[in-house]
Amino acid sequence: MGIESIIVWLIVGAIAGWLAGLIVTGYGFGLIGNIVVGIVGAFIAGWLLPRLGIAIGTGFIAAIINAVIGAVILLVIIGLIKR
């Protein structure tokens, strides 16, 4: 994985974290915290979704959708643990 790929993952994760924070209300960590969760969620979705046989497609928008799915899953899990 090159540096360009890592930068794209960070950008996609930041967008996904922001969107996931809008989707999952009540479990958010603020803007910066949700961006971090989005970055982690992007890595989770990049690993988990292909293993589950879920392929949304290729490209930037598909990567954002995948990352949002991962970030929403992560926010819900963290929210359930916090309670």
C-alpha positions in Angstrom: 0.0 0.0 0.0 1.5 3.3 -1.1 1.3 6.7 0.6 -1.3 7.8 -1.9 -3.6 4.9 -0.8 -3.2 5.8 2.8 -4.0 9.5 2.1 -7.2 8.4 0.2 -8.2 6.1 3.1 -7.8 9.0 5.5 -9.9 11.4 3.3 -12.6 8.7 2.8 -12.6 7.9 6.5 -12.9 11.6 7.4 -15.9 12.0 5.1 -17.4 8.7 6.3 -17.0 9.6 10.0 -18.8 12.9 9.4 -21.6 11.2 7.6 -21.8 8.4 10.2 -22.1 11.0 12.9 -25.1 12.4 11.1 -26.7 9.0 10.7 -26.1 7.6 14.2 -27.3 10.4 16.5 -26.7 10.1 20.2 -23.6 7.9 19.9 -21.3 10.6 18.3 -18.1 11.9 19.7 -18.1 15.3 18.1 -16.7 16.2 14.7 -13.0 15.2 15.4 -14.0 12.0 17.2 -16.4 11.0 14.5 -13.7 11.6 11.8 -11.3 9.3 13.8 -14.1 6.7 14.0 -14.7 7.1 10.3 -11.1 6.4 9.5 -11.1 3.3 11.7 -14.5 2.3 10.2 -13.0 2.6 6.7 -10.3 0.1 7.7 -12.9 -2.2 9.2 -15.2 -2.0 6.2 -12.2 -2.5 3.8 -11.4 -5.7 5.6 -14.8 -7.0 6.7 -17.2 -6.3 3.8 -15.2 -8.3 1.1 -15.0 -11.3 3.5 -18.8 -11.1 3.9 -19.2 -11.1 0.1 -20.5 -7.5 0.0 -19.1 -5.6 -3.0 -20.7 -2.2 -3.6 -18.4 -1.4 -6.5 -15.2 0.5 -7.2 -14.3 4.1 -7.1 -14.4 7.0 -4.7 -18.1 7.0 -4.0 -18.2 3.3 -3.4 -15.3 3.6 -1.0 -17.2 6.3 0.9 -20.3 4.1 1.1 -18.2 1.2 2.4 -16.5 3.4 5.0 -19.8 4.9 6.1 -21.1 1.3 6.7 -18.0 0.5 8.7 -18.2 3.7 10.7 -21.9 3.3 11.5 -21.2 -0.3 12.7 -18.3 1.0 14.8 -20.3 3.9 16.3 -23.2 1.6 17.2 -20.8 -0.9 18.9 -19.0 1.8 20.8 -22.4 3.4 21.8 -23.6 0.1 23.1 -20.4 -0.5 25.1 -20.6 3.0 26.6 -24.1 2.4 28.0 
